[in-house]
Amino acid sequence: MNVAVGLGCDRGTPLATLQHALGAALAQAGAQAGQVVAAASVTLKADEAGLLALAAEHGWALAFYAPAQLAGVPVPNPSETVRRYTGTPSVSEAAALLAGGRALGHEEALPMTALLVEKFKHRGADGRNATVSIARCDSFLYQPP
């Protein structure tokens, strides 16, 4: 099984909080970090030290999508709070679906039914929030719109 991971977080979220959120979400999906073929977030997080460190730790190339790209992806858990801060109602779910589609060589996002883990939220001991979504991205699941 191959999976794509979508990541969101508060500004300044430490690596340890992101590691915990990722580990818990992967466990919920029944997946391991070695099965991650794509990881992504919103362009606003392109300089987020914790996200960059998490990707480097796992050897992932982290993709970043513009808020307008993410906003065009249907997701099960849109949030007006997220929209206020980022310009899109979804970061982690939409990023996982877009990254999964791209991992299969498509410009379109995977359908939301590909999500193994919807918006998994974790608040670290540091008070920072991390969100992880995981989409299964196997070619037999992909059906173009």
C-alpha positions in Angstrom: 0.0 0.0 0.0 1.3 3.5 -0.9 0.0 6.6 0.9 0.2 10.3 0.6 0.4 12.5 3.7 -1.1 16.0 4.1 0.3 18.1 6.9 -0.9 21.2 8.6 0.3 22.9 11.8 0.4 26.1 13.9 3.3 28.4 13.1 6.3 27.3 15.2 5.1 23.7 15.9 8.1 21.7 17.1 9.2 18.6 15.3 8.3 16.4 18.3 4.6 17.4 18.1 4.6 16.7 14.3 6.3 13.4 14.8 3.7 12.4 17.4 0.8 13.4 15.1 2.3 11.6 12.1 3.0 8.4 14.1 -0.6 8.3 15.5 -2.2 9.0 12.1 0.0 6.3 10.4 -1.0 3.8 13.1 -4.7 4.7 12.6 -4.2 4.0 8.9 -2.4 0.8 9.5 0.5 2.3 7.5 4.2 2.9 8.1 6.4 5.9 7.2 8.1 3.7 4.6 4.9 3.5 2.7 4.6 7.3 2.2 5.3 8.2 -1.4 4.2 11.8 -1.2 3.8 14.5 1.5 2.4 18.0 1.1 1.1 21.1 2.8 0.1 24.7 2.0 2.6 27.2 0.5 2.2 29.3 3.7 4.1 26.6 5.5 7.0 26.3 3.0 9.4 27.8 5.6 7.9 26.0 8.6 11.0 24.5 10.3 9.2 21.6 12.0 7.6 20.5 8.7 10.8 20.7 6.8 12.6 18.8 9.6 10.0 16.1 9.5 10.3 15.7 5.7 14.1 15.6 5.9 14.0 13.0 8.7 12.0 10.7 6.5 13.7 11.6 3.2 10.4 13.0 1.7 10.3 15.7 -0.9 7.6 18.0 0.6 5.2 19.6 -2.0 3.5 22.9 -1.2 0.2 23.9 -2.8 -1.3 27.3 -3.1 -4.5 28.0 -1.1 -6.5 28.3 -4.3 -5.4 24.8 -5.4 -6.3 23.3 -2.0 -9.6 25.1 -1.9 -10.6 23.4 -5.2 -10.4 19.9 -3.6 -13.6 18.4 -2.1 -12.9 17.3 1.4 -15.1 15.7 4.2 -14.0 18.2 6.9 -13.7 21.8 5.6 -13.1 24.4 8.3 -14.0 28.1 8.3 -11.3 28.7 10.9 -8.7 27.1 8.6 -10.0 29.2 5.7 -9.5 32.4 7.8 -5.9 31.7 8.5 -4.8 30.0 5.3 -7.2 31.0 2.5 -8.4 27.4 2.1 -11.0 25.4 4.1 -8.6 22.4 4.1 -4.9 22.0 4.3 -4.1 18.4 5.4 -7.0 16.6 3.7 -6.7 18.5 0.4 -2.9 18.3 0.4 -3.0 14.5 0.9 -5.5 14.1 -2.0 -3.6 16.4 -4.3 -0.2 14.8 -3.4 -1.7 11.3 -3.9 -3.0 12.2 -7.3 0.3 13.7 -8.4 2.2 10.6 -7.1 0.1 8.6 -9.6 1.1 11.1 -12.4 -2.2 13.0 -12.4 -3.0 16.7 -12.0 -6.3 16.0 -10.4 -6.7 15.2 -6.7 -7.7 11.7 -5.6 -11.4 11.4 -4.6 -12.1 12.0 -0.9 -12.9 8.3 -0.6 -9.2 7.7 -0.8 -8.7 9.2 2.7 -7.7 6.5 5.1 -7.3 9.1 7.9 -9.3 12.2 7.7 -8.3 15.3 9.6 -6.3 13.8 12.5 -5.7 16.6 15.0 -3.1 16.6 17.7 -2.3 19.3 20.3 1.2 18.8 21.7 2.3 19.4 25.2 3.8 22.6 23.8 0.3 23.9 23.0 0.8 23.8 19.2 -1.6 22.0 16.9 -0.7 19.6 14.1 -3.1 18.0 11.6 -2.3 15.0 9.5 -4.4 13.3 6.8 -3.5 10.2 4.9 -4.7 9.1 1.5 -4.2 5.7 -0.1 -2.7 6.3 -3.5 -2.6 3.1 -5.4 -3.3 3.3 -9.1 -6.2 0.8 -9.1 -8.1 3.2 -6.8 -7.7 6.2 -9.1 -10.7 7.0 -11.3 -10.3 10.3 -13.2 -13.3 12.7 -12.9 
